[in-house]
Amino acid sequence: MNSRNERGSCKLILPGAERFVRIRHMNSYLILLISFVLNSGCSYTPVMQLLNNTKQEKLYDVRYGADPRHVMDVFLPQGRSLETPFVLIIHGGAWVRGDKQMMREYQQRLLARGIASANVNHRYAGGRVHVSDMLDDIDKAYATIADSAARWSVRADHFVMSGHSSGGHLSLLYSYRTKRPVNAIVALSAPSDLSDTLWLNLAKENYAISSIEGMVGAPYAKGNPLNAGYLAASPVLHIKPIPTLLIHGTFDFVVPYRQSEKLAAELKAKGIPHKLYSIVGEGHSLSLKGPASTDRMFEEIIAWINQYGSAL
């Protein structure tokens, strides 16, 4: 039954509807929903309230491409809306190993705070797969989320990118190089300067250089000119004005703390909102200081996501 005001016209309430219609990848059922409400005569029930009446969902191994590694876990909080931040999470593993399971606690903590996320696997570096291919994987995941936005009742773009270690590197590099809108970045223990020969030499001494070479797609030889691929893969050389939270332990002997220091300095020089959250005495895994330190770190992450992640 329709309700009408004194003039007989519909008193329809559509808070935020204009932003909702901006979703580029709207599917037909959602268009029909809006059309139905707009032409139903009158309804006092806001469209966005209908859309916000969503239950929590956990979708595992959602496919976003043809490769066996092209899967992601999507966690959707109850009562989500277009204003709900959406975080695209990239696992670590030196570009050559690892799995989305490594970021399960991270994803679960986001869900508990009402933040949607997709926890993404990508192809490993090596052979014919290099950094551009891994960035393409992330872009495919982004596109799949956009295409599924109406069905999942989430935003279709303006995500937050986040990752740990090599995943942090890919989050930074993708955000700074993509043409898709990214609201913010949260990078944990992330390498950002592949032209840092002190770090490359250390990696060579520790037999870890092969994973970096596989990611870049070019060998590194101490004392020789650096291949241009190392510069192309360095987020610090491709900065865009995206609010960036860097989290790094001062006792990180895998990815030196100075990597985040340098990126923070460049962001400051360019006037880009950023924060370097330093954890004194913490290592690469960010797990040495105990649960209280971990909880404080996540409060920083949640605050950053909520501050910058909800814009459309």
Phi, psi and omega per residue, in radians:
M1 nan 2.296 -3.103
N2 -1.551 2.583 3.054
S3 -1.951 2.427 -3.128
R4 -2.260 2.726 3.112
N5 -1.478 -3.041 -3.017
E6 -1.088 -0.473 -3.124
R7 -1.562 -0.012 3.112
G8 1.479 0.101 3.126
S9 -1.681 2.819 -3.074
C10 -1.307 2.304 3.064
K11 -1.729 1.300 -3.028
L12 -1.629 2.316 -3.125
I13 -1.883 2.092 -3.093
L14 -2.271 1.106 -3.126
P15 -1.111 2.203 3.074
G16 1.343 0.076 -3.045
A17 -1.110 -0.612 -3.115
E18 -1.082 -0.582 3.094
R19 -1.287 -0.580 -3.140
F20 -1.096 -0.741 -3.099
V21 -1.188 -0.326 -3.134
R22 -1.219 -0.243 3.139
I23 -1.016 2.155 -3.026
R24 -1.304 -0.457 -3.017
H25 -1.878 0.674 -3.125
M26 -1.078 2.295 3.079
N27 -1.627 2.972 -2.934
S28 -1.142 -0.615 -3.088
Y29 -1.127 -0.606 -3.116
L30 -1.287 -0.640 3.070
I31 -1.083 -0.728 3.113
L32 -1.113 -0.650 3.119
L33 -1.061 -0.856 -3.134
I34 -1.121 -0.747 3.134
S35 -1.053 -0.722 3.138
F36 -1.065 -0.811 -3.103
V37 -1.157 -0.722 -3.113
L38 -1.158 -0.483 -3.071
N39 -1.899 0.186 -3.082
S40 -1.475 0.062 -3.128
G41 1.699 -1.136 3.127
C42 -2.958 2.418 3.005
S43 -2.573 2.280 3.119
Y44 -1.426 -0.116 -3.115
T45 -1.452 2.071 -3.123
P46 -1.119 2.497 3.071
V47 -0.993 -0.776 -3.090
M48 -1.173 -0.495 3.075
Q49 -1.164 -0.680 3.076
L50 -1.073 -0.749 -3.117
L51 -1.225 -0.510 -3.126
N52 -1.340 -0.199 -3.134
N53 -1.413 1.074 -3.051
T54 -1.990 2.579 3.119
K55 -1.636 2.762 3.046
Q56 -1.132 2.414 3.113
E57 -2.371 2.534 2.992
K58 -2.214 1.986 -3.097
L59 -1.937 2.039 -3.040
Y60 -1.774 2.498 3.052
D61 0.954 0.794 3.033
V62 -1.243 2.220 -3.096
R63 -1.403 2.429 3.051
Y64 -2.231 0.082 3.132
G65 -2.973 -3.062 -3.023
A66 -1.528 -0.413 -3.093
D67 -1.254 2.556 3.095
P68 -0.968 -0.462 3.125
R69 -1.419 -0.136 -3.087
H70 -1.452 1.195 3.089
V71 -2.380 2.705 3.113
M72 -2.599 2.663 3.041
D73 -1.775 2.240 -3.073
V74 -1.992 2.106 3.113
F75 -1.933 2.178 -3.070
L76 -2.125 2.100 -3.099
P77 -1.310 2.749 3.059
Q78 -1.153 2.514 3.070
G79 1.214 0.413 -3.102
R80 -1.235 2.778 3.116
S81 -2.581 -3.063 3.105
L82 -1.118 -0.459 3.133
E83 -1.354 -0.233 3.140
T84 -1.153 2.148 3.089
P85 -1.061 2.598 3.078
F86 -2.199 2.155 -3.067
V87 -1.913 2.250 3.042
L88 -1.727 2.009 -2.976
I89 -1.821 2.329 3.128
I90 -2.095 2.187 -3.111
H91 -1.301 2.826 3.045
G92 -1.575 -2.967 -3.128
G93 2.268 0.459 3.069
A94 1.012 0.506 3.109
W95 1.202 -0.123 -3.011
V96 -2.112 0.000 3.129
R97 -2.784 -3.041 3.127
G98 1.737 3.022 -3.030
D99 -2.812 2.774 3.118
K100 -1.043 -0.384 3.103
Q101 -1.049 -0.468 3.136
M102 -1.120 -0.405 -3.106
M103 -1.877 0.317 -3.085
R104 -1.117 -0.778 3.125
E105 -1.083 -0.736 3.099
Y106 -0.983 -0.871 -3.116
Q107 -1.121 -0.684 -3.142
Q108 -1.156 -0.654 3.112
R109 -1.154 -0.673 3.077
L110 -1.095 -0.785 -3.139
L111 -1.039 -0.730 -3.131
A112 -1.103 -0.378 3.129
R113 -1.805 0.282 3.040
G114 1.362 0.455 -3.109
I115 -1.968 2.245 3.118
A116 -1.398 2.695 -3.118
S117 -2.780 2.769 2.967
A118 -2.225 2.170 -3.083
N119 -1.806 1.918 -2.800
V120 -1.893 2.322 2.862
N121 -1.519 2.623 3.059
H122 -2.359 2.887 3.083
R123 -1.138 2.615 3.127
Y124 -1.458 2.583 3.077
A125 -1.224 2.599 3.127
G126 2.241 2.693 -3.098
G127 1.137 -2.082 -3.141
R128 -1.716 0.055 -3.113
V129 -1.770 2.104 3.140
H130 -2.297 -2.949 -2.977
V131 -1.051 -0.679 -3.136
S132 -1.098 -0.579 3.122
D133 -1.247 -0.675 3.102
M134 -1.189 -0.646 3.050
L135 -1.138 -0.610 3.078
D136 -1.145 -0.643 3.064
D137 -1.041 -0.805 -3.140
I138 -1.080 -0.683 3.140
D139 -1.157 -0.657 3.080
K140 -1.112 -0.706 3.095
A141 -1.106 -0.772 3.090
Y142 -0.978 -0.836 -3.103
A143 -1.116 -0.657 3.136
T144 -1.159 -0.701 3.071
I145 -1.087 -0.773 3.122
A146 -1.035 -0.752 -3.133
D147 -1.190 -0.432 -3.108
S148 -1.709 0.017 -2.973
A149 -1.006 -0.805 -3.104
A150 -1.142 -0.732 -3.128
R151 -1.143 -0.604 -3.118
W152 -1.607 -0.075 -3.091
S153 1.017 0.880 3.114
V154 -2.326 2.975 3.056
R155 -1.118 2.763 -3.137
A156 -1.809 -0.113 3.138
D157 -2.841 -2.948 -3.089
H158 0.981 0.929 3.106
F159 -1.454 2.971 2.931
V160 -1.804 2.329 3.106
M161 -1.769 2.377 -3.106
S162 -2.636 2.611 3.094
G163 -3.017 2.885 3.132
H164 -1.978 2.410 3.068
S165 1.036 -2.128 3.115
S166 -1.052 -0.553 3.064
G167 -1.162 -0.592 3.041
G168 -1.158 -0.705 3.082
H169 -1.053 -0.822 3.141
L170 -1.142 -0.620 3.098
S171 -1.110 -0.779 3.114
L172 -1.121 -0.882 -3.042
L173 -1.145 -0.732 3.106
Y174 -1.073 -0.826 -3.097
S175 -1.066 -0.711 -3.077
Y176 -1.368 -0.318 -3.068
R177 -1.918 -0.363 -3.091
T178 -1.287 2.732 3.006
K179 -1.600 -0.148 3.105
R180 -1.332 2.600 -3.117
P181 -1.276 2.284 3.072
V182 -2.176 2.207 -3.079
N183 -1.366 -0.655 -3.041
A184 -2.862 2.898 3.121
I185 -2.273 2.455 2.963
V186 -2.231 1.901 -3.072
A187 -2.033 2.167 -3.091
L188 -1.932 2.177 3.092
S189 0.902 0.762 -2.952
A190 -1.729 2.319 2.941
P191 -1.241 2.395 -3.112
S192 -2.262 -0.171 -3.103
D193 -2.304 1.688 3.128
L194 -1.399 -0.015 3.051
S195 -1.631 0.048 3.118
D196 -1.330 1.649 -3.056
T197 -1.208 -0.428 3.048
L198 -1.084 -0.736 3.105
W199 -1.204 -0.738 3.133
L200 -1.094 -0.693 3.106
N201 -1.133 -0.702 3.101
L202 -1.101 -0.749 3.114
A203 -1.092 -0.637 3.124
K204 -1.168 -0.722 3.116
E205 -1.144 -0.546 -3.105
N206 -1.655 0.228 3.106
Y207 1.042 0.556 3.135
A208 -1.928 0.026 -3.033
I209 -1.220 -0.446 -3.052
S210 -1.084 -0.631 3.142
S211 -1.204 -0.643 3.086
I212 -1.182 -0.766 3.112
E213 -1.078 -0.700 3.121
G214 -1.128 -0.682 3.117
M215 -1.157 -0.822 -3.113
V216 -1.237 -0.641 -3.081
G217 1.543 0.410 -3.137
A218 -2.687 2.528 -3.139
P219 -1.290 2.785 3.034
Y220 -2.098 2.264 3.093
A221 -2.223 2.138 -3.110
K222 -0.997 2.266 3.108
G223 1.572 -0.224 3.125
N224 -1.626 2.751 3.086
P225 -0.989 2.477 -3.080
L226 -1.360 2.275 3.084
N227 -1.049 2.496 -3.096
A228 -1.056 -0.394 3.133
G229 -1.086 -0.508 3.126
Y230 -1.223 -0.571 3.079
L231 -1.286 -0.720 -3.135
A232 -1.111 -0.474 -3.104
A233 -1.646 0.174 -3.095
S234 -1.742 1.881 3.134
P235 -0.960 -0.603 -3.080
V236 -1.072 -0.351 -3.127
L237 -1.693 0.063 -3.081
H238 -2.323 0.552 -3.018
I239 -1.092 2.411 2.986
K240 -2.153 2.811 -3.087
P241 -1.313 1.280 3.103
I242 -2.109 2.195 3.113
P243 -0.952 2.200 -2.982
T244 -2.225 2.127 3.028
L245 -1.787 2.141 3.100
L246 -1.919 2.272 3.111
I247 -2.119 2.174 -3.045
H248 -2.647 2.415 3.045
G249 -1.491 2.467 -3.093
T250 -1.283 -0.257 3.104
F251 -1.884 0.585 3.110
D252 -1.437 1.952 -3.135
F253 -1.774 0.077 3.055
V254 -1.651 -0.942 3.009
V255 -2.083 1.875 -3.029
P256 -0.983 2.492 3.121
Y257 -0.955 -0.539 -3.099
R258 -1.112 -0.350 3.088
Q259 -1.081 -0.813 3.109
S260 -1.260 -0.570 3.080
E261 -1.041 -0.764 -3.105
K262 -1.161 -0.765 3.131
L263 -1.119 -0.711 3.115
A264 -1.080 -0.691 3.123
A265 -1.127 -0.688 3.122
E266 -1.192 -0.691 3.096
L267 -1.116 -0.712 3.109
K268 -1.104 -0.760 -3.124
A269 -1.094 -0.517 -3.127
K270 -1.619 0.006 3.108
G271 1.228 0.507 -3.109
I272 -1.659 2.308 3.114
P273 -0.965 2.262 -3.100
H274 -2.813 2.895 3.019
K275 -2.669 2.338 2.990
L276 -1.803 1.857 3.126
Y277 -1.598 1.770 -3.081
S278 -1.601 2.363 3.095
I279 -1.994 1.814 -3.064
V280 -1.127 2.251 3.098
G281 1.421 0.034 -3.112
E282 -1.578 2.599 -3.141
G283 -1.714 -2.885 -3.030
H284 -1.156 -0.627 -3.079
S285 -1.311 -0.265 -3.117
L286 1.063 0.554 -3.095
S287 -2.244 0.115 -3.037
L288 -1.412 -0.427 -2.980
K289 -1.553 -0.043 3.051
G290 1.699 3.004 -3.046
P291 -1.037 -0.656 -3.112
A292 -1.108 -0.721 3.112
S293 -1.145 -0.707 3.115
T294 -1.095 -0.745 3.127
D295 -1.082 -0.736 3.124
R296 -1.125 -0.698 3.107
M297 -1.063 -0.769 -3.134
F298 -1.185 -0.541 3.047
E299 -1.094 -0.670 3.065
E300 -1.096 -0.763 -3.126
I301 -1.106 -0.851 -3.120
I302 -1.064 -0.750 -3.134
A303 -1.084 -0.711 -3.134
W304 -1.150 -0.787 3.136
I305 -1.082 -0.780 -3.130
N306 -1.186 -0.565 -3.136
Q307 -1.232 -0.726 -3.008
Y308 -1.989 -0.226 -2.987
G309 -1.494 -0.244 -3.019
S310 -1.563 -0.207 -3.112
A311 -1.157 2.585 3.119
L312 -2.048 nan nan
